[in-house]
Amino acid sequence: MSRRKTSVSVDDKLWREWIDFVVHETGSTRKISEWTEDAIRDYMQKKKEAKK
């Protein structure tokens, strides 16, 4: 799967909370992109399931 670097505007406080959450769970900032991608996938899946 290819990757696309992108930019998204996110509330500063929310982004800080997200980084803190990921670091707390993984112990590293290196997982932020992976966890963000997983969160987007999970959100889309839940939305699709809710429409069924």
Buried (B, 14 or more C-beta within 10 A) or exposed (E): EEEEEEEEEEEEEEBEEBBEEBBEEEEEEEBBEEBBEEEEEEEEEEEEEEEE
